[in-house]
Amino acid sequence: MSARLLRLVALVAILAMVVAACGDGGSDEDPAEDTEAATEETEAPAEETEAPTEDTEAPAEEEEEPMEEEEEAPEEEESGGALEANILGAGASFPDPVYQTWIGEYTTNVQPGVSIQYESIGSGGGRERFIDQQTIFAGSDAYMDDEEMADAVDARACGEVLHIPMVFGGVVVAYNIEGLDGLVLDSATIADIFSGEITNINDPAIAELNPDVELPDQELTVTVRADGSGTTSIFTTYLEDEDADWAADYGAGDEVDWFGGQVAGEQNDGVASAIAQQPGGIGYVSLEFAVQQGLPTVGVVNGDGNAIVPSTDTVGAAVEGIDLPEDLRFDVLGVGAEGYPIAGATWVLAYTCGYDQGDADALKDYLTWALEEGDSFAADLGYAPLSDATQELSLAKVEQINADG
């Protein structure tokens, strides 16, 4: 081999050794440094992932609010949407306990944006304020006569007056005579007591109706209403229908000219309180007020000769099968079978027109709720709920309440 070729081979060998040495040095140092850099780079994303964690908590809070709105929405749908109005009514004391109960339930749990005030001033006063356009609605235990309805329509200058039956109730003869319970009277003896003809509970006419009852020697103090009253109208209409002498001397109405020896009380609670405070007290009140005062009540002989004790059931029996005229002005008197004979409806009076839209909507919503959901409250307080047929007709009347003329 020539010297030149040997030098070339030696040079190639030296270059190979240099390349190998450079390759080994790079592999000893660079990987460690690279992995440290990589480690630092992977730690940075870890810190960045903490920020998204905070971001993901915010949407969780935002999702809670829609859940609350979804829970509240069904309540508004059930009540027909939120309403706002101030509704003023006045009238009969007969339905006042159930009206106040309904109003409290409705304005608290159904439509908190609606305010309803009902003033118990008696049916006559309620109708007067209604005709004078001082109230949104009236309560009355006596329906309007044709003259009153004409006056109301003239004052309103549109539409007509609606009579909407809400519940039925009994007018009872309550008394305060120590040791006496289970007393029975008929229309004749009731008429004689309230005309001053019978003055002692041991009167022979009363004794004849109560052969098994020991009647004490107790003078009677007759208590009546001082104000114009639908309760008086129901009571005196019963006596007018059943007793010719009463019809001739006193007649019927919200107010009558009494015989002169009576005590007078304001509204049902005033009469009930007066009876309770006076030994020998006797008077007429709606059933629930006698119950509140713990007063015994008279069993009244009905058209079939049955002595019927007033109760929710016997008042309910009295209203079964009654004929309902289109305008829903009717009496519930002189019934037989198991029905209590001195009973009546209590009405809400409203107009078909002339309301602010908000007032019309709120009044319709409240009355619809009371008619559809209020039966249990009424029964607990001693009222007889409407029959299905009467309820349907009442609801149809409510639908006629409007803002437009």
C-alpha positions as CSV (number, residue, x, y, z in Angstrom):
1,M,0.0,0.0,0.0
2,S,1.4,3.4,-0.9
3,A,2.3,6.0,1.7
4,R,-0.3,8.3,0.4
5,L,-3.1,5.7,0.8
6,L,-1.9,5.0,4.4
7,R,-2.2,8.6,5.3
8,L,-5.8,8.8,3.9
9,V,-6.9,5.7,5.9
10,A,-5.4,7.2,9.1
11,L,-7.2,10.5,8.6
12,V,-10.6,8.7,8.1
13,A,-10.0,6.8,11.4
14,I,-9.2,9.9,13.3
15,L,-12.4,11.7,12.0
16,A,-14.5,8.7,13.0
17,M,-13.1,8.8,16.5
18,V,-13.9,12.5,16.8
19,V,-17.5,12.1,15.6
20,A,-18.0,9.2,18.1
21,A,-16.7,11.3,20.9
22,C,-19.0,14.2,20.1
23,G,-22.0,11.9,19.9
24,D,-21.4,10.5,23.4
25,G,-20.9,13.9,25.0
26,G,-24.2,15.2,23.7
27,S,-26.1,12.2,25.1
28,D,-24.7,12.6,28.6
29,E,-25.7,16.2,29.2
30,D,-28.6,17.3,26.9
31,P,-31.3,14.8,27.9
32,A,-31.2,15.8,31.6
33,E,-31.5,19.5,30.7
34,D,-34.2,18.7,28.2
35,T,-36.3,16.8,30.8
36,E,-35.9,19.6,33.3
37,A,-37.2,22.0,30.7
38,A,-40.0,19.7,29.8
39,T,-40.8,19.3,33.5
40,E,-41.0,23.1,33.9
41,E,-43.2,23.3,30.8
42,T,-45.6,20.7,32.1
43,E,-45.8,22.5,35.5
44,A,-47.0,25.7,33.8
45,P,-50.0,24.1,32.3
46,A,-50.8,22.7,35.7
47,E,-51.0,26.2,37.1
48,E,-53.1,27.3,34.2
49,T,-55.6,24.6,34.8
50,E,-56.4,26.1,38.2
51,A,-57.9,29.2,36.6
52,P,-60.4,27.1,34.5
53,T,-61.4,25.4,37.8
54,E,-62.4,28.8,39.2
55,D,-64.2,29.6,35.9
56,T,-66.1,26.3,36.1
57,E,-67.4,27.2,39.6
58,A,-69.1,30.4,38.3
59,P,-71.3,28.6,35.8
60,A,-72.4,26.3,38.7
61,E,-73.7,29.4,40.6
62,E,-75.4,30.6,37.4
63,E,-77.2,27.3,37.0
64,E,-78.8,27.5,40.5
65,E,-80.8,30.6,39.6
66,P,-82.6,29.0,36.7
67,M,-83.5,26.1,39.0
68,E,-85.2,28.5,41.4
69,E,-87.1,30.1,38.6
70,E,-88.3,26.8,37.3
71,E,-89.7,25.9,40.8
72,E,-91.6,29.2,41.1
73,A,-93.1,29.1,37.6
74,P,-95.7,26.4,38.2
75,E,-97.2,28.4,41.1
76,E,-97.9,31.4,38.8
77,E,-99.3,29.1,36.2
78,E,-101.7,27.5,38.7
79,S,-103.1,30.8,39.9
80,G,-103.5,32.2,36.3
81,G,-100.4,34.5,36.6
82,A,-99.5,37.2,39.0
83,L,-102.2,39.9,39.6
84,E,-102.1,43.2,41.3
85,A,-105.3,45.1,42.5
86,N,-107.0,46.6,45.5
87,I,-110.5,45.3,45.9
88,L,-113.0,46.8,48.3
89,G,-116.3,45.1,49.3
90,A,-118.9,45.6,52.1
91,G,-122.1,44.1,53.2
92,A,-123.6,41.1,55.0
93,S,-122.2,39.9,58.4
94,F,-123.8,36.5,57.8
95,P,-120.9,35.3,55.5
96,D,-118.2,37.5,57.1
97,P,-116.4,34.5,58.9
98,V,-116.0,32.6,55.6
99,Y,-115.2,35.7,53.5
100,Q,-112.4,36.7,55.9
101,T,-111.0,33.1,55.8
102,W,-111.1,33.0,52.0
103,I,-109.6,36.4,51.7
104,G,-106.7,35.5,54.0
105,E,-106.0,32.3,52.2
106,Y,-106.2,33.8,48.7
107,T,-104.1,36.9,49.3
108,T,-101.5,35.0,51.3
109,N,-101.1,31.8,49.2
110,V,-102.7,32.4,45.8
111,Q,-102.3,36.0,44.8
112,P,-100.1,38.0,47.2
113,G,-100.2,41.0,44.9
114,V,-104.0,41.4,45.4
115,S,-105.4,43.2,48.4
116,I,-109.1,42.5,49.3
117,Q,-110.9,44.3,52.1
118,Y,-114.4,43.3,53.1
119,E,-116.3,45.4,55.7
120,S,-119.1,43.7,57.6
121,I,-121.8,46.4,57.8
122,G,-125.0,44.4,57.1
123,S,-126.6,43.6,53.8
124,G,-128.6,46.8,53.5
125,G,-125.6,49.0,54.0
126,G,-123.6,46.9,51.5
127,R,-126.2,47.2,48.8
128,E,-126.4,51.0,49.4
129,R,-122.6,51.4,49.0
130,F,-122.7,49.2,45.9
131,I,-125.4,51.3,44.3
132,D,-123.5,54.5,45.2
133,Q,-120.4,53.1,43.4
134,Q,-118.3,53.1,46.7
135,T,-117.3,49.4,46.4
136,I,-116.1,46.9,43.9
137,F,-118.6,44.3,45.1
138,A,-121.2,43.9,47.8
139,G,-122.2,41.0,50.1
140,S,-125.9,40.4,50.7
141,D,-128.1,37.7,52.2
142,A,-131.1,39.2,50.5
143,Y,-131.2,39.6,46.7
144,M,-131.9,43.0,45.2
145,D,-135.4,43.8,44.2
146,D,-136.1,45.2,40.8
147,E,-136.1,48.8,41.9
148,E,-132.6,48.5,43.5
149,M,-131.3,46.8,40.4
150,A,-132.5,49.6,38.2
151,D,-130.9,52.2,40.5
152,A,-127.6,50.3,40.4
153,V,-127.6,50.1,36.6
154,D,-128.5,53.8,36.3
155,A,-125.6,54.7,38.6
156,R,-123.2,52.5,36.7
157,A,-124.4,53.7,33.3
158,C,-123.7,50.3,31.7
159,G,-124.4,46.6,31.8
160,E,-126.3,44.9,34.6
161,V,-126.1,43.6,38.2
162,L,-125.0,40.0,38.8
163,H,-126.2,37.9,41.7
164,I,-123.6,35.3,42.5
165,P,-124.5,32.7,45.3
166,M,-121.4,31.8,47.3
167,V,-122.6,29.6,50.2
168,F,-125.8,28.6,51.9
169,G,-126.5,29.1,55.6
170,G,-129.2,28.7,58.3
171,V,-130.8,31.4,60.3
172,V,-131.4,30.0,63.8
173,V,-133.3,30.9,66.9
174,A,-130.7,30.9,69.7
175,Y,-131.4,31.2,73.4
176,N,-129.8,31.5,76.8
177,I,-132.0,29.6,79.3
178,E,-130.1,27.8,82.0
179,G,-130.6,24.0,82.0
180,L,-132.8,24.0,78.8
181,D,-131.7,22.1,75.8
182,G,-133.5,20.5,72.9
183,L,-136.2,23.1,72.6
184,V,-138.6,22.7,69.7
185,L,-140.7,25.6,68.2
186,D,-142.9,26.0,65.1
187,S,-143.5,29.0,62.9
188,A,-146.5,30.1,65.0
189,T,-144.7,30.1,68.4
190,I,-141.6,31.8,66.8
191,A,-143.9,34.5,65.4
192,D,-145.6,34.9,68.8
193,I,-142.3,35.3,70.6
194,F,-140.9,37.9,68.2
195,S,-144.1,39.9,68.2
196,G,-144.2,39.9,72.0
197,E,-147.3,37.7,72.3
198,I,-145.3,35.0,74.2
199,T,-143.2,36.4,77.0
200,N,-142.3,33.3,79.0
201,I,-140.6,30.1,77.9
202,N,-143.1,28.0,79.8
203,D,-146.0,29.3,77.7
204,P,-148.7,26.5,77.1
205,A,-148.1,26.7,73.3
206,I,-144.4,26.0,73.8
207,A,-145.1,23.3,76.4
208,E,-147.4,21.5,73.9
209,L,-144.5,21.2,71.4
210,N,-142.2,20.0,74.1
211,P,-144.1,17.4,76.2
212,D,-141.0,15.7,77.5
213,V,-139.1,18.9,78.4
214,E,-139.4,20.6,81.8
215,L,-139.7,24.3,80.9
216,P,-138.5,26.7,83.6
217,D,-140.4,29.9,84.6
218,Q,-138.2,32.2,82.6
219,E,-139.2,35.6,81.1
220,L,-137.9,36.1,77.6
221,T,-135.8,39.0,76.3
222,V,-136.2,39.2,72.6
223,T,-133.0,40.3,70.7
224,V,-133.2,41.5,67.1
225,R,-130.9,43.3,64.5
226,A,-130.5,47.1,64.8
227,D,-129.1,47.4,61.3
228,G,-130.5,46.6,57.9
229,S,-129.9,42.9,57.5
230,G,-130.2,40.0,55.1
231,T,-130.4,37.7,58.1
232,T,-133.5,39.7,59.2
233,S,-134.8,39.4,55.6
234,I,-134.5,35.6,55.6
235,F,-136.0,35.2,59.1
236,T,-139.0,37.6,58.5
237,T,-139.6,36.2,55.0
238,Y,-140.0,32.7,56.6
239,L,-142.5,34.1,59.1
240,E,-144.4,36.0,56.5
241,D,-144.7,32.9,54.4
242,E,-145.7,30.7,57.3
243,D,-147.9,32.9,59.6
244,A,-150.8,35.0,58.3
245,D,-150.8,37.3,61.4
246,W,-147.1,38.0,61.1
247,A,-147.6,38.8,57.4
248,A,-150.4,41.3,58.2
249,D,-148.6,43.0,61.1
250,Y,-144.9,42.9,60.2
251,G,-144.2,41.6,56.8
252,A,-140.7,40.9,55.7
253,G,-137.5,42.9,54.8
254,D,-134.1,43.9,55.9
255,E,-135.7,46.0,58.6
256,V,-139.1,45.7,60.3
257,D,-141.0,47.7,62.9
258,W,-140.7,45.5,65.9
259,F,-143.2,45.4,68.8
260,G,-141.2,47.7,71.0
261,G,-140.0,45.4,73.9
262,Q,-136.9,44.0,72.2
263,V,-133.2,44.5,72.6
264,A,-131.3,45.4,69.4
265,G,-127.8,44.4,68.4
266,E,-125.5,45.4,65.6
267,Q,-124.9,42.6,63.1
268,N,-124.9,38.9,63.8
269,D,-122.1,39.0,66.4
270,G,-123.7,41.8,68.3
271,V,-127.0,39.9,68.5
272,A,-125.3,36.7,69.6
273,S,-123.3,38.5,72.2
274,A,-126.5,40.2,73.6
275,I,-128.2,36.8,73.9
276,A,-125.3,35.2,75.6
277,Q,-125.1,38.1,78.2
278,Q,-128.8,38.1,79.1
279,P,-130.5,35.2,81.0
280,G,-133.7,34.5,79.1
281,G,-132.2,36.0,75.9
282,I,-133.6,34.7,72.6
283,G,-132.9,36.0,69.1
284,Y,-132.1,35.1,65.5
285,V,-128.6,34.8,64.1
286,S,-126.8,32.9,61.4
287,L,-125.8,29.4,62.6
288,E,-122.1,30.0,62.8
289,F,-122.4,32.9,65.2
290,A,-124.5,30.8,67.6
291,V,-121.9,28.1,67.4
292,Q,-119.1,30.6,68.2
293,Q,-121.0,31.8,71.3
294,G,-121.8,28.3,72.4
295,L,-125.6,29.0,72.4
296,P,-128.2,26.2,72.0
297,T,-130.5,26.5,69.0
298,V,-134.1,25.7,68.5
299,G,-135.3,22.7,66.5
300,V,-137.8,24.1,64.0
301,V,-140.8,22.2,62.7
302,N,-140.6,22.1,58.9
303,G,-143.3,21.7,56.2
304,D,-143.6,18.0,56.8
305,G,-144.0,18.3,60.5
306,N,-140.4,17.2,61.4
307,A,-138.5,19.0,64.1
308,I,-135.2,19.8,62.4
309,V,-132.1,20.9,64.3
310,P,-130.0,23.3,62.3
311,S,-126.7,22.1,61.0
312,T,-124.6,22.1,57.9
313,D,-126.2,18.8,56.8
314,T,-129.8,19.9,57.4
315,V,-129.2,23.2,55.7
316,G,-127.7,21.3,52.8
317,A,-130.8,19.1,52.7
318,A,-133.0,22.2,52.5
319,V,-131.3,23.4,49.3
320,E,-131.4,20.2,47.4
321,G,-133.6,20.3,44.4
322,I,-134.5,24.0,44.6
323,D,-135.5,25.7,41.4
324,L,-132.9,28.1,40.2
325,P,-134.0,31.1,38.1
326,E,-131.8,32.5,35.4
327,D,-130.9,35.6,37.5
328,L,-130.2,33.4,40.6
329,R,-132.5,35.4,42.8
330,F,-134.3,32.8,44.9
331,D,-135.5,31.9,48.4
332,V,-134.9,28.7,50.4
333,L,-137.8,28.6,52.8
334,G,-140.6,26.3,54.1
335,V,-138.9,23.1,53.0
336,G,-139.9,19.6,54.3
337,A,-138.3,16.1,54.6
338,E,-135.0,16.5,56.5
339,G,-134.4,20.1,55.5
340,Y,-134.0,22.9,58.0
341,P,-136.8,25.4,57.0
342,I,-135.1,28.8,57.7
343,A,-132.2,28.8,55.3
344,G,-130.9,31.0,52.5
345,A,-128.1,31.9,50.1
346,T,-125.6,34.7,50.5
347,W,-124.7,36.5,47.3
348,V,-121.8,38.6,46.0
349,L,-123.2,41.4,43.9
350,A,-121.0,42.6,41.0
351,Y,-121.4,44.5,37.8
352,T,-120.9,43.2,34.2
353,C,-118.9,46.3,33.2
354,G,-117.2,49.5,34.2
355,Y,-114.2,48.1,36.2
356,D,-110.6,48.8,35.7
357,Q,-109.1,45.8,33.9
358,G,-106.9,44.9,36.8
359,D,-109.8,45.0,39.2
360,A,-112.0,42.9,36.9
361,D,-109.3,40.3,36.5
362,A,-108.6,40.1,40.2
363,L,-112.3,40.0,41.3
364,K,-113.0,37.2,38.7
365,D,-109.9,35.2,39.8
366,Y,-110.8,35.5,43.5
367,L,-114.4,34.5,43.1
368,T,-113.5,31.6,40.9
369,W,-111.0,30.4,43.4
370,A,-113.5,30.8,46.3
371,L,-116.2,28.9,44.4
372,E,-113.9,26.1,43.3
373,E,-111.6,25.7,46.3
374,G,-113.4,27.3,49.3
375,D,-115.9,24.5,50.2
376,S,-113.8,23.0,52.9
377,F,-113.3,26.3,54.7
378,A,-117.1,27.0,54.4
379,A,-118.1,23.6,55.9
380,D,-115.6,24.0,58.8
381,L,-117.3,27.3,59.7
382,G,-120.9,25.9,59.6
383,Y,-121.9,26.9,56.1
384,A,-123.5,24.5,53.5
385,P,-121.5,24.5,50.3
386,L,-123.3,25.1,47.0
387,S,-124.6,22.2,45.1
388,D,-122.8,21.3,41.9
389,A,-125.6,22.8,39.8
390,T,-125.6,26.1,41.8
391,Q,-121.8,26.3,41.7
392,E,-121.8,25.9,37.9
393,L,-124.3,28.7,37.5
394,S,-122.3,30.9,39.9
395,L,-119.1,30.4,38.0
396,A,-120.9,31.3,34.7
397,K,-122.0,34.6,36.4
398,V,-118.4,35.3,37.4
399,E,-117.3,35.0,33.8
400,Q,-119.6,37.9,32.9
401,I,-117.6,40.4,35.0
402,N,-115.7,42.7,32.6
403,A,-114.0,46.0,32.3
404,D,-115.7,47.1,29.1
405,G,-119.2,48.4,28.9
